[in-house]
Amino acid sequence: MFAEVDRSKSQNDRSAFDREQYDILRRCSEHNNIAEWNDYRAKHPETRINLQNVDLRRARLEGAQLSGSDLKGARFEGADLLAADFRKADLRKANLEKANLWGATLSQANLEGARLASANLENADLSGANVERTDFRGANLEEAIIPEIAEQSVHGSKQEAEEVEIVINTVDDITFEEFISLMKCLEKLSLIVGGSTPHLNEIQISHHIEENIAWVGTDMDNMISINIPKSVADNLHGILIRGMTAGSARQEAAEAGAVAVKTGSAARRGIREVLADAEFSEDERKAVYANLALPQMQEDNLMADIGVVANLVADQRVHFGV
């Protein structure tokens, strides 16, 4: 998992690598306990942290004190850095793709040219950070404090996704809970598969009044018009068919006394199974799997929402028209 540094780097790069510091972090990751590292920082407050080009992919460094560290070119792909402290750290050209940075502090950090694609930055603080040429594609920035330039970049990337309008007809007696599952399902699939949020255009609710023959018509008088990423619309049928199958399997497992709810990595595997047979192109499937690494997507809830919507379609209580 770990490799201290690419030995083909220049002598100057190697001089900015401290083996003792690396070894402490490696041990902390292996034991999933950051106490030794934070104790080292507390006892050596003036010691410079020199970890240029360090390889800490998939490391477990929750709550690590890395403020002021020299981490240029460091590799943190898939690392657990929840609530880590990177204040004033030098992270130029560092790779933090798919890293979990929930609640992390990156204020005044230098993130120039860093890669944060598909990273979880929910509740993170990036105030005053240098985010020039930083890659935020697919990153979760919910409730994050980010510089204006980063916010513009993120919103701009969402607008680039190709969208199509779909019309959703629902029965009169659709429940509030079913409607919420429908909207959440489309929202989360749009984020995971299409990389952008859906746009609700219109909701027309027909109040069915039996005494007035003018209101008597089809069983699907309610209409919703919504724009979703084309990649979601093109594969929605396959996703829901697989979701219905997975939902039946979970129900059978529950009736047999097995655990029915999946969480964490097991939930991600469940979604992978559901999406695997949908008719995605190879490039779309790679993008989906990359976004599934995001822990904030609440995969277990998404599976439940897909199951609800799949059953609504199977029972002819919801109809999608593109």
Contacts in CASP RR format, 6 or more apart in sequence:
PFRMAT RR
TARGET T0000
AUTHOR 0000-0000-0000
METHOD contacts of the structure
MODEL  1
MFAEVDRSKSQNDRSAFDREQYDILRRCSEHNNIAEWNDYRAKHPETRIN
LQNVDLRRARLEGAQLSGSDLKGARFEGADLLAADFRKADLRKANLEKAN
LWGATLSQANLEGARLASANLENADLSGANVERTDFRGANLEEAIIPEIA
EQSVHGSKQEAEEVEIVINTVDDITFEEFISLMKCLEKLSLIVGGSTPHL
NEIQISHHIEENIAWVGTDMDNMISINIPKSVADNLHGILIRGMTAGSAR
QEAAEAGAVAVKTGSAARRGIREVLADAEFSEDERKAVYANLALPQMQED
NLMADIGVVANLVADQRVHFGV
1 57 0 8 1.000
1 58 0 8 1.000
1 59 0 8 1.000
2 22 0 8 1.000
2 26 0 8 1.000
2 29 0 8 1.000
2 55 0 8 1.000
2 56 0 8 1.000
2 57 0 8 1.000
2 59 0 8 1.000
3 55 0 8 1.000
4 17 0 8 1.000
4 19 0 8 1.000
4 22 0 8 1.000
4 54 0 8 1.000
4 55 0 8 1.000
5 13 0 8 1.000
5 14 0 8 1.000
5 17 0 8 1.000
5 52 0 8 1.000
5 53 0 8 1.000
5 54 0 8 1.000
5 55 0 8 1.000
6 53 0 8 1.000
7 14 0 8 1.000
9 53 0 8 1.000
13 52 0 8 1.000
13 53 0 8 1.000
15 50 0 8 1.000
16 50 0 8 1.000
16 51 0 8 1.000
16 52 0 8 1.000
16 70 0 8 1.000
16 72 0 8 1.000
17 50 0 8 1.000
17 51 0 8 1.000
17 52 0 8 1.000
17 53 0 8 1.000
17 54 0 8 1.000
18 49 0 8 1.000
18 50 0 8 1.000
18 51 0 8 1.000
21 40 0 8 1.000
21 49 0 8 1.000
21 50 0 8 1.000
21 51 0 8 1.000
22 51 0 8 1.000
22 54 0 8 1.000
24 36 0 8 1.000
24 37 0 8 1.000
24 40 0 8 1.000
25 37 0 8 1.000
25 51 0 8 1.000
25 54 0 8 1.000
25 56 0 8 1.000
25 59 0 8 1.000
25 61 0 8 1.000
25 64 0 8 1.000
26 59 0 8 1.000
27 36 0 8 1.000
28 34 0 8 1.000
28 35 0 8 1.000
28 36 0 8 1.000
28 37 0 8 1.000
28 60 0 8 1.000
28 61 0 8 1.000
28 64 0 8 1.000
29 56 0 8 1.000
29 59 0 8 1.000
29 60 0 8 1.000
29 61 0 8 1.000
32 60 0 8 1.000
32 62 0 8 1.000
34 61 0 8 1.000
34 62 0 8 1.000
34 63 0 8 1.000
34 64 0 8 1.000
37 61 0 8 1.000
37 64 0 8 1.000
37 65 0 8 1.000
38 63 0 8 1.000
38 64 0 8 1.000
38 65 0 8 1.000
41 49 0 8 1.000
41 65 0 8 1.000
48 70 0 8 1.000
49 66 0 8 1.000
49 68 0 8 1.000
49 69 0 8 1.000
49 70 0 8 1.000
49 71 0 8 1.000
50 69 0 8 1.000
50 70 0 8 1.000
51 69 0 8 1.000
51 70 0 8 1.000
51 71 0 8 1.000
51 74 0 8 1.000
52 70 0 8 1.000
52 71 0 8 1.000
52 72 0 8 1.000
52 73 0 8 1.000
52 74 0 8 1.000
53 72 0 8 1.000
53 73 0 8 1.000
53 74 0 8 1.000
53 75 0 8 1.000
54 71 0 8 1.000
54 74 0 8 1.000
54 75 0 8 1.000
55 74 0 8 1.000
55 75 0 8 1.000
56 74 0 8 1.000
56 75 0 8 1.000
56 76 0 8 1.000
56 79 0 8 1.000
57 75 0 8 1.000
57 76 0 8 1.000
57 77 0 8 1.000
57 78 0 8 1.000
57 79 0 8 1.000
58 77 0 8 1.000
58 78 0 8 1.000
58 79 0 8 1.000
59 76 0 8 1.000
59 79 0 8 1.000
59 80 0 8 1.000
60 79 0 8 1.000
60 80 0 8 1.000
61 79 0 8 1.000
61 80 0 8 1.000
61 81 0 8 1.000
61 84 0 8 1.000
62 80 0 8 1.000
62 81 0 8 1.000
62 82 0 8 1.000
62 83 0 8 1.000
62 84 0 8 1.000
63 81 0 8 1.000
63 82 0 8 1.000
63 83 0 8 1.000
63 84 0 8 1.000
63 85 0 8 1.000
64 81 0 8 1.000
64 84 0 8 1.000
64 85 0 8 1.000
65 84 0 8 1.000
65 85 0 8 1.000
66 84 0 8 1.000
66 85 0 8 1.000
66 86 0 8 1.000
66 89 0 8 1.000
67 85 0 8 1.000
67 86 0 8 1.000
67 87 0 8 1.000
67 88 0 8 1.000
67 89 0 8 1.000
67 105 0 8 1.000
68 86 0 8 1.000
68 87 0 8 1.000
68 88 0 8 1.000
68 89 0 8 1.000
68 90 0 8 1.000
69 86 0 8 1.000
69 89 0 8 1.000
69 90 0 8 1.000
70 89 0 8 1.000
70 90 0 8 1.000
71 86 0 8 1.000
71 89 0 8 1.000
71 90 0 8 1.000
71 91 0 8 1.000
71 94 0 8 1.000
72 90 0 8 1.000
72 91 0 8 1.000
72 92 0 8 1.000
72 93 0 8 1.000
72 94 0 8 1.000
73 91 0 8 1.000
73 92 0 8 1.000
73 93 0 8 1.000
73 94 0 8 1.000
73 95 0 8 1.000
74 91 0 8 1.000
74 94 0 8 1.000
74 95 0 8 1.000
75 94 0 8 1.000
75 95 0 8 1.000
76 94 0 8 1.000
76 95 0 8 1.000
76 96 0 8 1.000
76 99 0 8 1.000
77 95 0 8 1.000
77 96 0 8 1.000
77 97 0 8 1.000
77 98 0 8 1.000
77 99 0 8 1.000
78 96 0 8 1.000
78 97 0 8 1.000
78 98 0 8 1.000
78 99 0 8 1.000
78 100 0 8 1.000
78 293 0 8 1.000
79 96 0 8 1.000
79 99 0 8 1.000
79 100 0 8 1.000
80 99 0 8 1.000
80 100 0 8 1.000
81 96 0 8 1.000
81 99 0 8 1.000
81 100 0 8 1.000
81 101 0 8 1.000
81 104 0 8 1.000
82 100 0 8 1.000
82 101 0 8 1.000
82 102 0 8 1.000
82 103 0 8 1.000
82 104 0 8 1.000
83 102 0 8 1.000
83 103 0 8 1.000
83 104 0 8 1.000
83 105 0 8 1.000
84 101 0 8 1.000
84 104 0 8 1.000
84 105 0 8 1.000
85 104 0 8 1.000
85 105 0 8 1.000
86 104 0 8 1.000
86 105 0 8 1.000
86 106 0 8 1.000
86 109 0 8 1.000
87 105 0 8 1.000
87 106 0 8 1.000
87 107 0 8 1.000
87 108 0 8 1.000
87 109 0 8 1.000
88 107 0 8 1.000
88 108 0 8 1.000
88 109 0 8 1.000
89 106 0 8 1.000
89 109 0 8 1.000
89 110 0 8 1.000
90 109 0 8 1.000
90 110 0 8 1.000
91 106 0 8 1.000
91 109 0 8 1.000
91 110 0 8 1.000
91 111 0 8 1.000
91 114 0 8 1.000
92 110 0 8 1.000
92 111 0 8 1.000
92 112 0 8 1.000
92 113 0 8 1.000
92 114 0 8 1.000
93 112 0 8 1.000
93 113 0 8 1.000
93 114 0 8 1.000
94 111 0 8 1.000
94 114 0 8 1.000
94 115 0 8 1.000
95 114 0 8 1.000
95 115 0 8 1.000
96 114 0 8 1.000
96 115 0 8 1.000
96 116 0 8 1.000
96 119 0 8 1.000
97 115 0 8 1.000
97 116 0 8 1.000
97 117 0 8 1.000
97 118 0 8 1.000
97 119 0 8 1.000
98 117 0 8 1.000
98 118 0 8 1.000
98 119 0 8 1.000
98 290 0 8 1.000
98 293 0 8 1.000
98 294 0 8 1.000
99 116 0 8 1.000
99 119 0 8 1.000
99 120 0 8 1.000
100 119 0 8 1.000
100 120 0 8 1.000
100 295 0 8 1.000
101 116 0 8 1.000
101 119 0 8 1.000
101 120 0 8 1.000
101 121 0 8 1.000
101 124 0 8 1.000
102 120 0 8 1.000
102 121 0 8 1.000
102 122 0 8 1.000
102 123 0 8 1.000
102 124 0 8 1.000
102 295 0 8 1.000
102 296 0 8 1.000
103 121 0 8 1.000
103 122 0 8 1.000
103 123 0 8 1.000
103 124 0 8 1.000
103 125 0 8 1.000
104 121 0 8 1.000
104 124 0 8 1.000
104 125 0 8 1.000
105 124 0 8 1.000
105 125 0 8 1.000
106 124 0 8 1.000
106 125 0 8 1.000
106 126 0 8 1.000
106 129 0 8 1.000
107 125 0 8 1.000
107 126 0 8 1.000
107 127 0 8 1.000
107 128 0 8 1.000
107 129 0 8 1.000
107 145 0 8 1.000
108 127 0 8 1.000
108 128 0 8 1.000
108 129 0 8 1.000
109 126 0 8 1.000
109 129 0 8 1.000
109 130 0 8 1.000
110 129 0 8 1.000
110 130 0 8 1.000
111 126 0 8 1.000
111 129 0 8 1.000
111 130 0 8 1.000
111 131 0 8 1.000
111 134 0 8 1.000
112 130 0 8 1.000
112 131 0 8 1.000
112 132 0 8 1.000
112 133 0 8 1.000
112 134 0 8 1.000
113 132 0 8 1.000
113 133 0 8 1.000
113 134 0 8 1.000
113 135 0 8 1.000
114 134 0 8 1.000
114 135 0 8 1.000
115 134 0 8 1.000
115 135 0 8 1.000
116 134 0 8 1.000
116 135 0 8 1.000
116 136 0 8 1.000
116 139 0 8 1.000
117 135 0 8 1.000
117 136 0 8 1.000
117 137 0 8 1.000
117 138 0 8 1.000
117 139 0 8 1.000
117 290 0 8 1.000
118 137 0 8 1.000
118 138 0 8 1.000
118 139 0 8 1.000
118 290 0 8 1.000
118 291 0 8 1.000
118 293 0 8 1.000
118 294 0 8 1.000
119 136 0 8 1.000
119 139 0 8 1.000
119 140 0 8 1.000
120 139 0 8 1.000
120 140 0 8 1.000
120 294 0 8 1.000
120 295 0 8 1.000
120 296 0 8 1.000
121 139 0 8 1.000
121 140 0 8 1.000
121 141 0 8 1.000
121 144 0 8 1.000
121 146 0 8 1.000
122 140 0 8 1.000
122 141 0 8 1.000
122 142 0 8 1.000
122 143 0 8 1.000
122 144 0 8 1.000
122 296 0 8 1.000
123 142 0 8 1.000
123 143 0 8 1.000
123 144 0 8 1.000
124 141 0 8 1.000
124 144 0 8 1.000
124 145 0 8 1.000
125 144 0 8 1.000
125 145 0 8 1.000
126 144 0 8 1.000
126 145 0 8 1.000
126 146 0 8 1.000
126 147 0 8 1.000
126 150 0 8 1.000
127 145 0 8 1.000
127 146 0 8 1.000
127 147 0 8 1.000
128 147 0 8 1.000
129 146 0 8 1.000
129 147 0 8 1.000
131 146 0 8 1.000
131 147 0 8 1.000
131 149 0 8 1.000
131 150 0 8 1.000
131 153 0 8 1.000
132 149 0 8 1.000
134 150 0 8 1.000
134 153 0 8 1.000
136 150 0 8 1.000
136 153 0 8 1.000
136 154 0 8 1.000
136 157 0 8 1.000
137 157 0 8 1.000
138 157 0 8 1.000
138 195 0 8 1.000
138 291 0 8 1.000
138 294 0 8 1.000
139 154 0 8 1.000
140 294 0 8 1.000
140 296 0 8 1.000
140 297 0 8 1.000
141 150 0 8 1.000
141 151 0 8 1.000
141 154 0 8 1.000
142 296 0 8 1.000
146 154 0 8 1.000
158 195 0 8 1.000
158 196 0 8 1.000
158 197 0 8 1.000
159 196 0 8 1.000
161 194 0 8 1.000
161 195 0 8 1.000
161 196 0 8 1.000
161 229 0 8 1.000
161 230 0 8 1.000
162 229 0 8 1.000
162 230 0 8 1.000
162 231 0 8 1.000
163 196 0 8 1.000
163 199 0 8 1.000
163 227 0 8 1.000
163 228 0 8 1.000
163 229 0 8 1.000
163 230 0 8 1.000
164 227 0 8 1.000
164 228 0 8 1.000
164 230 0 8 1.000
164 233 0 8 1.000
164 322 0 8 1.000
165 201 0 8 1.000
165 225 0 8 1.000
165 226 0 8 1.000
165 227 0 8 1.000
165 322 0 8 1.000
166 225 0 8 1.000
166 226 0 8 1.000
166 227 0 8 1.000
166 228 0 8 1.000
166 233 0 8 1.000
166 236 0 8 1.000
166 320 0 8 1.000
166 321 0 8 1.000
166 322 0 8 1.000
167 223 0 8 1.000
167 224 0 8 1.000
167 225 0 8 1.000
167 320 0 8 1.000
167 321 0 8 1.000
167 322 0 8 1.000
168 182 0 8 1.000
168 223 0 8 1.000
168 224 0 8 1.000
168 225 0 8 1.000
168 226 0 8 1.000
168 318 0 8 1.000
168 319 0 8 1.000
168 320 0 8 1.000
168 321 0 8 1.000
169 218 0 8 1.000
169 220 0 8 1.000
169 222 0 8 1.000
169 223 0 8 1.000
169 224 0 8 1.000
169 318 0 8 1.000
169 319 0 8 1.000
169 321 0 8 1.000
170 179 0 8 1.000
170 182 0 8 1.000
170 220 0 8 1.000
170 222 0 8 1.000
170 223 0 8 1.000
170 224 0 8 1.000
170 312 0 8 1.000
170 317 0 8 1.000
170 318 0 8 1.000
170 319 0 8 1.000
171 219 0 8 1.000
171 220 0 8 1.000
171 222 0 8 1.000
171 317 0 8 1.000
171 318 0 8 1.000
172 206 0 8 1.000
172 208 0 8 1.000
172 219 0 8 1.000
172 220 0 8 1.000
172 221 0 8 1.000
172 222 0 8 1.000
174 222 0 8 1.000
174 312 0 8 1.000
174 317 0 8 1.000
174 318 0 8 1.000
178 308 0 8 1.000
178 312 0 8 1.000
178 317 0 8 1.000
181 304 0 8 1.000
181 305 0 8 1.000
181 308 0 8 1.000
181 309 0 8 1.000
182 305 0 8 1.000
182 308 0 8 1.000
182 309 0 8 1.000
182 312 0 8 1.000
182 318 0 8 1.000
183 200 0 8 1.000
184 301 0 8 1.000
184 302 0 8 1.000
184 305 0 8 1.000
185 302 0 8 1.000
185 305 0 8 1.000
185 306 0 8 1.000
185 308 0 8 1.000
185 309 0 8 1.000
186 198 0 8 1.000
186 226 0 8 1.000
186 228 0 8 1.000
186 232 0 8 1.000
187 197 0 8 1.000
187 198 0 8 1.000
188 297 0 8 1.000
188 298 0 8 1.000
188 302 0 8 1.000
188 305 0 8 1.000
189 228 0 8 1.000
189 232 0 8 1.000
189 236 0 8 1.000
189 239 0 8 1.000
189 302 0 8 1.000
189 306 0 8 1.000
190 196 0 8 1.000
190 197 0 8 1.000
190 198 0 8 1.000
190 228 0 8 1.000
190 229 0 8 1.000
190 232 0 8 1.000
191 197 0 8 1.000
191 291 0 8 1.000
191 297 0 8 1.000
192 271 0 8 1.000
192 288 0 8 1.000
192 291 0 8 1.000
192 292 0 8 1.000
192 294 0 8 1.000
192 297 0 8 1.000
192 302 0 8 1.000
193 229 0 8 1.000
193 231 0 8 1.000
193 232 0 8 1.000
193 235 0 8 1.000
193 275 0 8 1.000
193 280 0 8 1.000
193 284 0 8 1.000
193 287 0 8 1.000
193 288 0 8 1.000
193 291 0 8 1.000
194 229 0 8 1.000
194 231 0 8 1.000
194 232 0 8 1.000
194 287 0 8 1.000
195 229 0 8 1.000
195 287 0 8 1.000
195 291 0 8 1.000
196 229 0 8 1.000
198 226 0 8 1.000
198 227 0 8 1.000
198 228 0 8 1.000
198 229 0 8 1.000
199 226 0 8 1.000
199 227 0 8 1.000
199 228 0 8 1.000
200 224 0 8 1.000
200 225 0 8 1.000
200 226 0 8 1.000
201 225 0 8 1.000
201 226 0 8 1.000
201 227 0 8 1.000
202 223 0 8 1.000
202 224 0 8 1.000
202 225 0 8 1.000
203 222 0 8 1.000
203 223 0 8 1.000
203 224 0 8 1.000
203 225 0 8 1.000
204 222 0 8 1.000
204 223 0 8 1.000
204 224 0 8 1.000
205 221 0 8 1.000
205 222 0 8 1.000
206 215 0 8 1.000
206 221 0 8 1.000
206 222 0 8 1.000
206 223 0 8 1.000
207 215 0 8 1.000
208 215 0 8 1.000
208 216 0 8 1.000
208 221 0 8 1.000
209 215 0 8 1.000
210 216 0 8 1.000
215 221 0 8 1.000
220 317 0 8 1.000
220 319 0 8 1.000
231 280 0 8 1.000
231 284 0 8 1.000
233 322 0 8 1.000
234 279 0 8 1.000
235 275 0 8 1.000
235 278 0 8 1.000
235 279 0 8 1.000
235 280 0 8 1.000
235 284 0 8 1.000
236 320 0 8 1.000
237 320 0 8 1.000
238 277 0 8 1.000
238 278 0 8 1.000
238 279 0 8 1.000
239 274 0 8 1.000
239 275 0 8 1.000
239 278 0 8 1.000
239 306 0 8 1.000
240 306 0 8 1.000
240 307 0 8 1.000
240 309 0 8 1.000
240 310 0 8 1.000
240 313 0 8 1.000
241 310 0 8 1.000
242 273 0 8 1.000
242 274 0 8 1.000
242 275 0 8 1.000
242 276 0 8 1.000
242 277 0 8 1.000
242 278 0 8 1.000
243 274 0 8 1.000
243 303 0 8 1.000
243 306 0 8 1.000
243 307 0 8 1.000
243 310 0 8 1.000
244 307 0 8 1.000
244 310 0 8 1.000
244 311 0 8 1.000
244 313 0 8 1.000
244 314 0 8 1.000
246 270 0 8 1.000
246 273 0 8 1.000
246 274 0 8 1.000
246 303 0 8 1.000
246 306 0 8 1.000
246 307 0 8 1.000
247 303 0 8 1.000
247 307 0 8 1.000
247 310 0 8 1.000
250 260 0 8 1.000
250 303 0 8 1.000
251 260 0 8 1.000
253 259 0 8 1.000
253 260 0 8 1.000
254 260 0 8 1.000
261 300 0 8 1.000
262 269 0 8 1.000
262 270 0 8 1.000
262 299 0 8 1.000
262 300 0 8 1.000
262 303 0 8 1.000
263 299 0 8 1.000
263 300 0 8 1.000
264 295 0 8 1.000
264 299 0 8 1.000
264 300 0 8 1.000
267 299 0 8 1.000
267 300 0 8 1.000
267 302 0 8 1.000
267 303 0 8 1.000
268 292 0 8 1.000
268 293 0 8 1.000
268 299 0 8 1.000
270 299 0 8 1.000
270 303 0 8 1.000
271 292 0 8 1.000
271 299 0 8 1.000
271 302 0 8 1.000
271 303 0 8 1.000
272 289 0 8 1.000
272 292 0 8 1.000
274 303 0 8 1.000
274 306 0 8 1.000
275 285 0 8 1.000
275 288 0 8 1.000
276 285 0 8 1.000
280 288 0 8 1.000
291 297 0 8 1.000
292 299 0 8 1.000
309 318 0 8 1.000
312 318 0 8 1.000
313 319 0 8 1.000
313 320 0 8 1.000
END
